[in-house]
Amino acid sequence: MRNKPHGSANKRLGDRVELRFMEKSLAHGFDLLRPWGDNSAYDIAVLAPSGIHRVQVRSTSTLAFGRYRIQAVFGARKRAYTKGLIDFLAAYVFPCDVWYIVPASFLRRSNNIYMRPHLTGSSSPAESFREAWHLLE
């Protein structure tokens, strides 16, 4: 008898991306905490010399109109993430194997983050957060 997989495909993908984030964070020398259950606005807490940073982890693999997009909202009502809920949003672009470490203060400008990791010298505002792991220190 074969076991049926548990959970949705989106949940499994989210779990994989969180594992990638944890692996990359550990490689940068950070210690990590993970909240129990799925009730927190953040996925991972990063312990840094400056304190504990709550990080929401998201991913995308779809290129549309020359850019990758991550929605910075949560819940059925599509509420925006705020500084009170998270400190950073870590956005992973699968096809380019690139991370964006975006401060919560940046998210006030828009509910979407647009990334262009496939373009050299892009002037997209989010590009300043590409592989910006130092922001977590």
VENVEN-V948910 format. One record per residue. N is the residue number from 1. SS is DSSP state (H for helix, E for strand, C for the rest). PSI is psi as a letter, one per 40 degrees, with the letter a starting at -180 (999 if undefined). Layout:
n->(N/N)
ss->(SS/SS)
psi->(PSI/PSI)
This chain:
n->(1/2/3/4/5/6/7/8/9/10/11/12/13/14/15/16/17/18/19/20/21/22/23/24/25/26/27/28/29/30/31/32/33/34/35/36/37/38/39/40/41/42/43/44/45/46/47/48/49/50/51/52/53/54/55/56/57/58/59/60/61/62/63/64/65/66/67/68/69/70/71/72/73/74/75/76/77/78/79/80/81/82/83/84/85/86/87/88/89/90/91/92/93/94/95/96/97/98/99/100/101/102/103/104/105/106/107/108/109/110/111/112/113/114/115/116/117/118/119/120/121/122/123/124/125/126/127/128/129/130/131/132/133/134/135/136/137)
ss->(C/C/C/C/C/C/C/C/H/H/H/H/H/H/H/H/H/H/H/H/H/H/H/H/H/H/H/C/C/C/E/E/E/C/C/C/C/C/C/C/C/C/C/E/E/E/E/E/C/C/E/E/E/E/E/E/E/E/E/E/C/C/E/E/C/C/E/E/E/E/E/C/E/E/C/C/C/C/E/E/C/C/C/C/C/C/C/E/E/E/E/E/E/H/H/H/C/E/E/E/E/E/E/H/H/H/H/C/C/C/C/E/E/E/E/C/C/C/C/C/C/C/C/C/H/H/H/H/H/E/C/C/H/H/H/H/C)
psi->(h/i/h/i/i/i/i/i/d/d/d/d/d/d/d/d/d/d/d/d/d/d/d/d/d/d/d/e/e/i/i/i/i/h/i/h/a/f/e/i/e/i/d/i/h/h/h/i/d/e/a/h/h/h/h/h/h/i/i/i/e/h/h/h/f/e/i/i/h/h/h/f/i/i/i/d/e/f/i/i/i/i/d/d/d/i/d/i/h/h/h/h/h/d/d/e/f/i/i/h/g/h/i/d/d/d/e/d/d/i/e/i/h/h/i/g/e/e/h/h/f/i/e/h/d/e/d/e/e/h/f/f/d/d/d/e/999)
